[in-house]
Amino acid sequence: MLSWRTPFWLFIFCICATVMTFFTLNYLPHGDVRSVRSSLLPYSRLDANEIVIRFTDTKKEIKCIKKNGVWYVDDGYLVRANADRVSLLLNALVGDAIRERITKRQRDRRELTLKDFGLENHNTELIIKSGKEEVAISIGNAAPYENTVFVMSSNSSEVYIVEGVLRDIIPTNIDDIRDKTLFPHSIALINKLEISSGKENSFVVEKDSSSGIWQMTSPVQAPASTAVEEVLQSLGFASISSFVWHPVGNIVSKKTISDYISPYGLDTTEAQSLIRVWLAGIADPIEIRIGRPLPNDSGLVYAFSTVDNSVFTLDQATIAPFFMGFETMRNHSVFTMSSHNISSISYKNQSEFCLLSLNEVGDWEISIPSKQKVDMGTVEDFVSKLSLISDSGIVDDKLELPQSFVQLDVVDKNEKNNQFIFYYDNAQYPTNVYLNTTMSSFNTRISPEALPEGFLDKNFAAKFRSKEIFNFEPTGVQEFTIRRGTFAQSAYYTAAGEWRSRDNSHGEIFVETAISLIKELSALKAEWVEKLFVIDVKTYGFANPQAELLVVFSNNIDHPYGMPTAIIQVGNQLPTGEYYLRIKGEEELFVVSGEFVKKLLEAKLY
């Protein structure tokens, strides 16, 4: 049986619990997890499709609506809204927006009214709509906590304490929430660009749909330069400094847009620059006009865009690329193909023709006038320097070109031939060089300094030939003969491994002399190659050579030049002391050191 004390203490406990609950509900602010972690919106921010910001003191409002997933400012005329600014505003209303809440009962107990929170005659109100559902959020005074503010929602009688950033990010006027991006599209979608900045600085460039390479199509057909990318980047990053005018609040008559923008120097006949941009899949271009500078010398200019038919200002520094002329936009590089994609190069002038080609192992060789060895370093240096040649401008089509020329035919690995003809007025001291190429419909001027050294010389092709004259081992010589006028001596290598004289009266020979001559001959290199082609034997002294060597090679080696014998002739001496030398039957003309020739002219085998 329960003691009488048990019901008594139960009664006392119930009274205490009731008092504590009443006090908690009516006098303490709610700070539990359930109430703090709550949103001011009863739906997701992604569901919002209209925002109205109302200012009660001025009786003005800002209205933003979402159409097809894009936010616009609606002032009777839709203009682009700053999507980031709208998202920032909506984010401040959802998630953990509410830090604390004060119920109506708590306010009544404390004898507090909405006026005490700045919510009775509030100045700012946000109206957020989602379909037919609408929530109005009033912004009140600053709350006691650091950087917080009192707010109230139309779907609750409670007063909320939220972060003060909500108050700070509310735009104060239409321009404050407008999108200041000059070009609101991805520059990757641009496939055509036209810029007119005066008669001399107008051009059109278009992107090849298959290769993605930009080509100039007006005023000339030519490859475009990397300056196109600079213009596109400037277009993509340019930002509006301030808004000056938009049609909504200004059109009060039947005036056209041109009538309104003309005072800013934005009429088509007055604009400093006119930019038209075509996007893939869209027929009509976006047009941007650059007008006159602002009168206060602020570094800003007036501008107009058909994106939303607005007048605004831009920083002149950010739009400088819009004023680059077509000569800047045109690629001045003569050889736009990659050097790795070249398979052959032919060089031709009035006296020479030479074909350089890659062999089956990927090495360069001379194919025409005959198969000859090349100096790989010289050829590769020449190929690389081709890509560095640039023109200095387009010349008049009526220009009468000089008669002297150098023609290059460059064939790529797809067998496409690009022809380049360089016309010049003086080979030794050229002052004017012009270029005509199958890749362009115009002639250009070339600075002589831009050409590889000696490019216009009549014997330039000879520079490609290797300075190595022979390619044999001394042990591969079976017999050789020295002739100087009526003087002739001959020696051969016997089966017994001895050098002997062909003259029966002289069996023994000066072995050291023979071996020394053969070694020097096998290692002989030219000081330079004078010619690659058939030569005038009289001009260079080969009609009556000063010396001649007949070399017979062993049958068990690969014969140099594919022949078992070679006749080496020494021609005239140059004023510098070197001598002309050739291999009879071959088409190269070498210049060799006078020291070797001197030994040859004095050599005796027995």
C-alpha positions in Angstrom: 0.0 0.0 0.0 1.5 3.4 -1.1 2.5 5.9 1.6 0.5 9.2 1.6 3.9 10.9 0.8 4.2 9.4 -2.6 1.1 11.2 -4.2 2.2 14.4 -2.5 5.7 14.4 -4.1 4.2 13.4 -7.5 2.0 16.4 -7.2 4.9 18.7 -6.4 6.9 17.2 -9.4 4.1 17.9 -11.8 3.8 21.5 -10.7 7.5 22.1 -11.2 7.6 20.5 -14.7 4.6 22.6 -15.8 6.3 25.8 -14.6 9.5 25.0 -16.4 7.8 24.0 -19.6 5.8 27.2 -19.6 8.9 29.4 -19.0 10.8 27.6 -21.7 8.1 27.9 -24.3 7.4 31.6 -23.6 10.5 33.3 -22.4 13.5 31.5 -23.8 14.5 31.7 -27.5 14.4 28.4 -29.3 17.9 27.1 -30.0 17.5 23.4 -30.5 18.8 21.6 -33.6 15.3 21.2 -35.1 14.5 24.9 -35.0 17.9 26.4 -35.9 18.6 24.3 -38.9 15.7 25.5 -41.0 15.0 27.4 -44.2 13.1 30.7 -44.8 11.6 29.1 -47.9 9.2 26.2 -47.8 10.6 24.9 -51.1 13.9 24.4 -52.8 15.6 27.5 -54.2 15.7 25.7 -57.6 11.9 25.8 -57.6 11.8 29.6 -57.3 10.8 31.3 -60.6 10.1 34.9 -59.5 11.7 37.3 -57.1 10.3 40.7 -56.2 12.4 43.1 -54.1 10.1 45.9 -52.8 11.3 49.1 -51.1 8.5 50.7 -49.1 10.1 54.1 -48.6 10.5 54.8 -52.4 7.6 52.5 -53.5 9.9 51.0 -56.1 10.6 47.4 -56.8 12.9 45.1 -58.7 11.4 42.1 -60.4 13.3 39.0 -61.6 11.8 36.1 -63.4 13.1 32.8 -64.6 12.4 31.7 -68.1 13.7 28.4 -69.5 16.1 28.1 -66.6 17.6 31.6 -67.1 17.0 34.6 -64.8 16.0 38.0 -66.3 15.3 41.4 -64.8 11.8 42.4 -65.8 11.1 46.1 -66.1 8.7 45.8 -68.9 11.6 44.7 -71.0 13.6 41.6 -70.2 17.4 42.1 -69.6 19.9 39.6 -68.4 20.1 39.1 -64.6 23.3 38.2 -62.8 22.8 34.5 -62.2 25.4 34.4 -59.5 23.8 37.3 -57.6 20.4 35.7 -57.8 21.8 32.4 -56.6 23.6 34.1 -53.7 20.3 35.8 -52.7 18.4 32.5 -52.8 21.1 30.6 -51.0 20.9 33.0 -48.1 17.2 32.0 -47.6 17.6 28.2 -47.5 19.5 25.6 -45.6 20.7 26.8 -42.3 19.5 30.4 -42.8 17.7 30.7 -39.4 19.9 30.9 -36.4 17.2 31.5 -33.8 13.4 32.2 -33.7 11.2 34.2 -31.4 7.6 33.1 -31.1 4.6 35.4 -30.8 4.0 34.1 -27.3 7.5 35.0 -26.3 7.1 38.5 -27.8 3.8 38.9 -25.9 5.3 37.8 -22.6 8.1 40.3 -23.1 5.6 43.0 -24.3 7.6 43.3 -27.6 5.9 44.3 -30.9 7.1 44.0 -34.4 8.1 47.6 -34.3 10.8 46.7 -31.8 12.4 44.4 -34.4 12.0 46.9 -37.2 9.4 44.8 -38.9 6.3 46.9 -38.5 7.3 49.6 -41.0 10.1 47.6 -42.7 11.8 49.2 -45.7 12.7 46.1 -47.7 10.6 43.1 -48.5 11.5 40.0 -50.6 8.7 38.1 -52.3 9.7 34.7 -53.6 7.4 32.8 -55.8 7.3 29.2 -56.9 4.4 28.5 -59.2 1.3 29.7 -57.3 3.1 29.5 -53.9 4.4 32.8 -52.6 6.4 33.8 -49.5 7.1 37.4 -48.4 10.1 38.0 -46.3 10.4 41.3 -44.4 13.9 42.6 -43.5 14.0 44.4 -40.1 16.7 45.8 -37.8 20.1 44.5 -36.9 19.9 41.7 -34.3 22.0 41.6 -31.1 24.4 39.0 -32.4 27.3 40.2 -34.6 26.3 40.7 -38.2 22.7 39.4 -37.9 19.3 40.8 -38.7 15.7 40.2 -37.8 13.4 38.9 -40.5 9.8 37.7 -40.7 8.1 35.4 -43.2 4.6 35.7 -44.4 3.9 32.0 -43.7 4.8 32.3 -40.0 4.1 34.5 -37.0 7.7 34.0 -35.7 10.5 36.5 -35.8 13.8 35.0 -37.1 17.4 35.9 -36.5 19.5 35.3 -39.7 22.9 36.2 -41.0 23.3 39.9 -41.9 24.7 38.9 -45.3 21.1 38.6 -46.5 20.6 42.3 -45.9 24.0 43.1 -47.6 23.4 41.2 -50.8 19.9 42.6 -51.6 20.3 44.8 -54.7 19.3 48.4 -54.4 18.5 49.1 -58.0 18.0 47.3 -61.3 21.5 47.8 -62.5 22.8 46.2 -59.3 21.4 42.8 -60.3 21.9 43.0 -64.1 24.4 40.7 -65.7 27.6 42.7 -66.5 29.1 40.1 -68.8 29.6 41.6 -72.2 29.3 38.4 -74.1 27.1 35.9 -72.2 27.9 32.9 -74.4 30.8 30.4 -74.6 33.4 31.6 -77.0 33.9 28.0 -78.1 30.5 28.4 -80.0 31.8 31.2 -82.1 32.5 30.2 -85.7 32.6 33.6 -87.4 33.8 37.0 -86.4 33.6 40.4 -88.2 35.3 43.5 -86.9 35.1 46.9 -88.7 37.3 49.6 -87.2 37.6 51.9 -90.2 38.2 51.2 -93.8 41.8 50.0 -93.3 41.0 47.8 -90.3 38.1 45.6 -91.3 38.2 41.9 -91.6 36.2 38.7 -91.4 37.6 35.4 -89.9 35.8 32.1 -89.9 36.5 28.8 -88.2 36.9 25.7 -90.3 34.2 23.2 -89.0 36.4 20.2 -89.5 39.9 21.3 -88.4 38.8 24.1 -86.0 41.5 26.4 -87.7 40.6 30.1 -88.2 40.9 31.5 -91.7 40.6 35.1 -92.9 38.0 35.4 -95.6 37.9 39.1 -96.0 39.5 41.4 -97.2 41.8 38.6 -98.4 41.8 34.8 -98.2 44.6 33.9 -95.8 45.3 31.9 -92.7 44.4 33.8 -89.5 46.9 34.6 -86.8 46.8 33.8 -83.1 45.4 37.3 -82.6 42.0 35.8 -83.2 42.3 33.9 -79.9 43.3 37.2 -78.2 40.1 38.9 -79.5 38.0 35.9 -78.4 39.5 35.9 -75.0 38.9 39.6 -74.6 35.3 39.1 -75.7 34.8 36.3 -73.2 36.3 38.2 -70.2 35.2 41.7 -70.9 32.9 43.1 -68.3 30.4 46.1 -68.4 31.6 48.9 -66.2 28.2 50.6 -65.8 24.8 50.8 -67.5 23.7 54.1 -69.1 20.5 53.3 -70.9 18.1 50.6 -71.8 14.9 50.8 -73.9 12.4 50.1 -71.1 12.2 53.3 -69.3 13.3 55.6 -72.1 11.2 54.7 -75.1 8.2 57.0 -74.8 7.6 57.6 -78.5 8.0 56.0 -81.8 11.7 56.8 -81.9 14.0 54.0 -83.0 16.9 52.6 -81.0 19.3 54.3 -83.4 17.7 57.7 -82.4 18.5 57.0 -78.8 22.0 55.6 -79.1 23.3 58.1 -81.7 24.2 60.8 -79.0 26.7 58.2 -77.6 28.5 57.8 -81.0 26.9 54.4 -81.4 25.2 54.8 -84.8 26.6 52.4 -87.4 28.1 55.4 -89.3 29.8 56.8 -86.2 30.9 53.8 -84.1 34.6 53.5 -83.6 34.3 49.7 -83.9 31.6 47.4 -85.0 31.8 43.7 -83.9 29.5 41.0 -85.3 29.7 37.5 -83.8 28.1 34.4 -85.2 27.4 31.4 -83.0 27.2 27.8 -84.3 23.6 26.9 -85.3 22.4 30.5 -85.1 21.8 32.6 -88.3 21.7 36.1 -86.9 24.9 37.6 -85.4 25.3 39.3 -82.1 26.3 42.9 -82.7 28.5 45.0 -80.3 29.3 48.7 -81.1 32.0 50.8 -79.5 31.1 54.5 -79.4 32.9 57.6 -78.3 34.9 58.0 -75.0 33.2 59.4 -71.9 33.8 63.2 -71.6 35.5 63.0 -68.2 38.5 61.2 -69.5 37.8 58.2 -67.3 39.2 55.6 -69.7 35.7 54.4 -70.5 33.8 54.3 -73.7 30.2 54.0 -74.6 29.1 50.7 -76.0 25.9 49.0 -77.3 25.0 45.4 -77.6 22.0 43.7 -79.4 22.1 41.0 -76.7 19.6 43.2 -74.7 19.7 46.5 -76.7 21.5 48.4 -73.9 23.9 51.3 -73.8 26.7 50.8 -71.2 30.3 51.7 -70.6 33.4 49.6 -71.1 37.0 50.0 -70.1 39.1 50.9 -73.1 42.0 48.7 -72.0 39.9 45.6 -72.0 38.6 46.1 -75.6 41.9 47.1 -77.2 42.1 43.9 -79.2 38.8 44.9 -81.0 40.8 47.6 -82.8 43.5 45.3 -84.2 43.6 45.6 -88.0 43.4 42.9 -90.5 47.2 42.8 -91.0 47.5 41.9 -87.3 44.7 39.3 -87.6 46.3 37.7 -90.7 48.9 35.1 -90.2 52.2 36.5 -91.6 54.0 33.2 -91.3 54.9 32.0 -94.9 55.1 28.3 -94.0 52.1 27.4 -91.8 52.6 23.7 -92.1 54.5 21.7 -89.5 58.1 20.9 -90.4 57.4 17.4 -89.2 54.8 17.0 -91.9 57.1 17.9 -94.9 58.1 15.0 -97.1 60.0 16.9 -99.9 61.3 20.3 -100.8 62.4 21.4 -104.3 64.5 24.5 -104.7 64.8 26.2 -108.1 66.3 29.4 -109.4 67.6 30.5 -112.8 70.5 28.2 -112.7 69.8 25.4 -110.2 67.2 22.8 -109.4 67.5 20.5 -106.4 65.0 18.1 -104.9 65.4 17.2 -101.2 63.3 14.3 -100.0 62.9 11.9 -97.1 64.1 8.4 -97.7 62.6 5.2 -96.4 64.3 5.6 -93.0 63.3 9.2 -92.5 66.6 10.8 -93.4 66.9 13.7 -95.9 68.8 13.1 -99.2 69.3 14.9 -102.5 67.2 13.1 -105.2 67.7 15.5 -108.1 70.0 16.2 -110.0 71.3 12.9 -108.7 71.3 10.9 -105.5 73.7 12.7 -103.3 74.5 12.8 -99.6 73.3 15.8 -97.6 74.6 17.6 -94.6 71.7 16.7 -92.2 72.3 19.6 -89.9 72.2 22.1 -92.8 69.0 20.6 -94.2 67.2 20.4 -90.9 68.3 24.0 -90.0 66.9 25.1 -93.4 63.6 23.3 -92.8 63.2 24.8 -89.4 64.0 28.3 -90.6 61.3 28.1 -93.3 58.7 28.3 -90.5 60.3 31.5 -89.2 59.9 33.4 -92.5 57.2 36.1 -92.2 55.9 38.7 -94.6 55.8 42.3 -93.7 52.6 43.2 -95.5 50.4 42.9 -98.7 51.6 44.7 -101.8 49.6 46.2 -104.7 48.3 43.6 -107.1 49.4 45.8 -110.0 53.0 45.7 -108.8 55.4 44.6 -111.6 57.5 41.7 -110.1 61.2 41.4 -110.9 62.5 38.6 -113.2 64.8 37.0 -110.7 63.2 34.4 -108.6 63.5 31.4 -106.2 60.8 28.8 -106.3 60.1 26.4 -103.5 57.7 23.5 -103.9 56.9 22.0 -100.4 55.1 18.7 -100.4 53.5 17.4 -97.2 53.0 13.7 -96.3 49.5 13.9 -97.8 51.1 14.8 -101.1 49.7 18.3 -101.0 52.0 20.7 -102.8 52.4 24.3 -101.6 54.3 26.5 -104.0 56.2 29.6 -103.0 57.9 32.0 -105.5 60.2 34.7 -104.1 60.9 37.5 -106.6 63.9 39.7 -105.9 65.7 42.7 -107.6 69.3 42.0 -106.6 70.7 38.7 -105.4 73.8 40.1 -103.7 72.2 43.1 -102.1 68.4 42.6 -102.4 66.3 45.5 -101.4 62.9 44.2 -102.5 61.7 40.7 -102.1 58.1 39.7 -102.9 56.3 36.4 -102.4 53.6 34.7 -104.4 52.1 31.5 -103.0 49.4 29.1 -104.0 48.1 29.4 -100.4 47.1 33.1 -100.9 45.4 35.2 -103.5 47.8 38.1 -103.1 51.5 39.1 -103.1 53.3 40.0 -100.0 56.6 41.8 -99.2 59.4 39.9 -97.5 62.2 41.4 -95.6 65.6 40.1 -97.0 66.7 39.7 -93.4 63.8 37.2 -92.8 65.2 34.8 -95.4 67.8 32.0 -94.6 71.3 33.2 -95.2 72.3 33.0 -98.8 68.8 31.9 -99.9 68.9 34.1 -103.0 72.4 33.0 -104.0 72.7 31.3 -107.4 74.5 28.3 -105.8 72.4 28.1 -102.6 71.3 24.5 -103.2 74.9 23.4 -103.0 74.8 24.2 -99.2 72.6 21.1 -98.7 75.3 18.7 -100.1 77.5 16.9 -97.5 81.1 18.1 -97.4 82.1 14.4 -97.2 83.5 13.6 -100.7 84.2 9.9 -100.4 82.9 7.0 -98.3 85.3 4.1 -98.4 87.9 2.4 -96.3 91.6 2.8 -97.3 91.9 -1.0 -97.4 89.3 -1.1 -100.1 91.6 0.5 -102.7 93.0 -2.1 -105.1 94.9 0.2 -107.4 95.5 3.9 -108.1 97.2 6.1 -110.6 98.6 9.6 -110.4 98.6 11.7 -113.5 100.1 15.2 -113.9 100.3 16.3 -117.5 102.7 13.7 -119.1 103.7 12.4 -115.6 101.9 9.2 -114.6 102.7 6.6 -112.0 100.6 3.6 -111.0 100.6 1.2 -108.1 98.5 -1.9 -107.2 98.0 -4.1 -104.2 99.1 -7.7 -104.9 97.6 -10.9 -103.6 100.6 -11.3 -101.4 99.6 -8.1 -99.6 102.3 -5.8 -101.1 102.1 -2.6 -103.1 103.9 -2.9 -106.4 104.5 -0.7 -109.4 102.7 -1.2 -112.8 106.0 -0.1 -114.4 108.1 -3.2 -115.0 111.3 -1.2 -114.3 110.1 -0.2 -110.9 108.8 -3.1 -108.8 109.3 -1.5 -105.4 107.4 1.8 -104.5 107.3 4.3 -101.7 104.8 2.4 -99.6 104.4 5.1 -97.0 103.6 7.7 -99.7 101.0 5.4 -101.3 99.3 4.6 -97.9 99.4 8.2 -96.8 97.7 9.4 -100.0 95.0 6.8 -99.8 94.2 7.6 -96.2 94.0 11.3 -96.8 91.9 10.7 -99.9 89.3 8.5 -98.1 89.0 11.2 -95.3 89.0 14.2 -97.6 86.3 16.7 -96.9 85.4 19.8 -98.9 85.8 23.3 -97.6 82.5 24.0 -99.2 80.4 22.6 -102.1 80.4 25.1 -105.0 77.8 23.4 -107.3 75.5 20.4 -107.4 75.0 20.5 -111.2 76.8 19.7 -114.5 79.6 22.2 -114.8 81.6 24.0 -117.5 84.8 22.0 -117.4 86.8 24.8 -119.1 85.6 27.5 -116.5 86.9 25.5 -113.6 90.1 24.1 -115.2 89.0 20.5 -115.8 89.6 20.4 -119.5 93.3 20.1 -118.6 93.3 19.2 -114.9 96.4 20.0 -112.8 96.2 16.5 -111.4 94.1 13.4 -111.8 93.8 10.2 -109.6 92.4 7.0 -111.0 91.2 4.8 -108.1 90.2 1.2 -108.6 88.3 -0.4 -105.7 88.3 -4.0 -104.6 85.6 -6.3 -105.8 84.7 -7.3 -102.2 83.4 -3.9 -101.1 80.5 -1.7 -101.9 81.8 0.6 -104.6 81.5 4.3 -103.9 79.0 5.8 -106.4 78.2 2.3 -107.5 81.3 2.1 -109.7 84.5 0.0 -109.4 86.6 3.0 -110.4 86.7 6.7 -109.7 88.6 9.5 -111.4 89.3 12.5 -109.2 90.3 15.7 -111.0 92.0 18.8 -109.6 91.0 22.0 -111.4 92.0 25.7 -111.0 93.3 27.2 -107.8 91.2 29.9 -106.1 92.7 33.2 -105.1 92.3 32.0 -101.4 94.6 29.0 -102.1 91.9 26.3 -102.3 91.4 24.2 -105.4 88.3 23.0 -107.3 87.9 19.3 -107.3 85.4 16.9 -108.8 84.8 13.2 -109.4 84.5 12.8 -113.1 81.0 11.7 -114.2 79.4 13.1 -111.0 77.6 16.4 -110.8 79.1 18.0 -107.7 81.8 20.6 -107.7 83.9 20.8 -104.5 86.4 23.2 -103.1 89.2 21.5 -101.1 92.2 22.6 -99.0 95.4 23.5 -100.9 97.4 21.3 -98.5 96.1 18.0 -99.9 96.4 19.2 -103.5 100.0 20.3 -102.9 100.9 16.8 -101.6 99.2 15.3 -104.7 101.0 17.6 -107.1 104.4 16.6 -105.5 103.7 13.0 -104.8 105.9 10.3 -106.4 105.2 6.6 -105.9 108.7 5.4 -107.0 
